[in-house]
Amino acid sequence: MSPITVIQNYFKEKMPPAIRHLHITLMLLIIAQIIISNFIEIERNGEIGTKGIEFYATWLHFIVGFIIIPLILAFVILEFKRHGFNYFFPYLRGDFSQCGQDIKQLLSFKLPSAQAKGLAAIIQGLGLGSVLLVAFSGLTWFVAWSIGVSWERDIKELHELLTGLVEAYLIGHGIAGVLHIWLSKNSIQDSENKLS
């Protein structure tokens, strides 16, 4: 079975269709935004770069950003309806029990399964929060830039900083996800081999 097929089967098994499709769509759009951001240009006076690639990339970044915002909101709402707030943020209520067990498993070189209030769920919650922060800091910056407020450069810098955190999250989450899927597949195959 190809790695792509293994990942697709895992997603189909673990996620309802709406969440699965939103997850993949957002992942692709966020990666596109990161790539496009390398070509945007806003001058210190607030003018968009006039070279073809800079002009079009800047407006494409704005447009894709406006598309991402309702998708992120839908994704977060669906995830909270599906799991509840405490699934992702148990530490806000002082509940570290499952997270502690997961850390002990990691320290013994075992990958803990993804479960409520566990390390994987907490990391997913941080991802949900970070993409919301990036989206709304981008929207705030766009509005501030549009009306020409004096602090728009500060918001732009905050947006760029938060984007760097999302880039790191995207890489880490992707690697951890692929590792988890791969180890789950091998565990299932080992169990099937023992039964036969």
N, C-alpha and C positions, 0 to 999 in steps of 0.2 A: 504494500500500500504506500502511495507517495506521501511525502510530508504534508502537502497541501490538502490531500484527502483526509489525512488524520486530523488536521486542524479544523477542517470543515465539519467533520463528523463530531468532534468535541464541541464545537460551537452549537451545532444542532441539538446535541444531547443536553447541554447545560443552559442554553438561553432560549427563551421564547422568541418567535420570529421577529416581532417588532423591536425588541432590545438588540437582537443579533444584527439586524439590518442597520439600526441606528449606530451601533457600536462600530461596525465596519465603515459606514458612511462617514461618521465623525473622524475616525482614524485617518481615512484617506484625505478628507478635507483639511484636517489639521496639518498633515504632512505637506499637502499642497500649499497651505498658508506659510509654513516655515520656509519652503523653497521659494515661493513668490516674494517673501519679505527680503530676500537677498537682493532683489532688483528694484525695490521701491526707493524713492528719493523725495524727501520733503526738505526744502531749504530752510535756513534759520528764520527767514522772513515768513514762512508758512506756505510758500509757493511749491507746487508739485513740479518735479523735474520735467523738463520739456523734451528730453530725448525720448524717442519712441518707446523703448523698452521700459524706461523709468515711469513714464506717464501711464502707459497701459497696465504695468504691473501694480502701480499704486492704486489705481481704480479697481483693478481685479481683486486686490487684497481687501479693499473696502467692501466690495460686493460679496465676496465669499464670506467675509466676516459677518455681514448681515444675514447671510443664509445659515451660518453656523449657530447663531444665537438661539433661534427658536428650536433648532435640533437639539442643542445642549439642554435647553429647558425641558423639552419633551423627554429626553433620555434620563435626566435626573428625576423628574416626576415619576416616570415609569419604574425606575429602580427603587425609589422610596416607597411607591405603592406595592411593589413586589416584595421588598425585604423590610421596609421600615427604617427609620432614622437610626435607631440603636444598633442595627446590624453593622453599619459603617462607622459609627462614632460611639462605641460603648465606653470609651475612656472619659467622655464628657460626663458620665454618670458614675465615674470611679470604678467601672467594671473592667478589670484587667485579667480576669481568670483565663479566658480562652487564649488571649494574646500571650500570656505567660507560658501556657502549655505549648503554644506554637514555637515560641523562642527556645524552650527547652528541646523541642524536637530538632530545630535548626542547629542547635549547639551539638547535638548528637549526629549531625550530618544526615538528617532525614528531612525530606520536604513535607511540611504539614499540608493536610488537605484544606481546600478552601471551604470555610464554614462561617456561620454567623459569629460575629464579634471576634473573629480570628485575625491574624496578621494580614492575610490576603484581603479580607473585607475592609480592614482599617486602611490599607494602602489604596484600595479602590475608592474609599471615601475621600482620601486625600486627593486622588485624581479627579473625582467629581468636583470637589471644591476648587482645585487649581484651574480646571478648564472654565469654570464659571467666572473666576477672578480674571482670567486672561480675556475672556469674551467681553465682560463688562468694563474692564479697564480700557480695552480697545474701543468700545462704544463711547465711553466717557471721553477718551482722547479725541475721537472723531468729532463729537459734539463740540468739545472745547476748541478744536482746530477750526471747525466750521464757523464758529461765532467769534473766533480770534481773541480768546481770553489769554491773559499774560502767563498763566501757569500751564498752558497746554504742553510745553516741552517737558515739564515735570511728569505729567501724566503719560506722555509718550515713553519716557525713560522707565517709568514704573511698568508699563505694558511690556516693554522689551525685557525687563528683568523677570517678570512673571512668565513670559514666553520661554525664557531660558530654563526656568524650573519645569515647565511643561515638556520641553524637549528632553530634559533629563528623565522625567517621569515616563515619557513615551518610550524611551530606549529601555529603561529598567523594567517597566511593566511588560513590554514586548518580550524581552529576554526571559523574564520570570514566567510569563505565560507559555512561551514555547517550551521552556524547560519543564514546567508543570504538565503540559500536554504530553510531552515525550515520555516523562517518567510514568504518567498514568497509563499510557499505551503499553509501555514495557511491563508494568505491573499486571495489567489485564492479560497480556500474552503469557507471562510467567504462570499466572493462575490457570489459564487454559491448558498450558503444557503439562502442569501437574495433574490436572483432571484426566487427561487423555493417556 
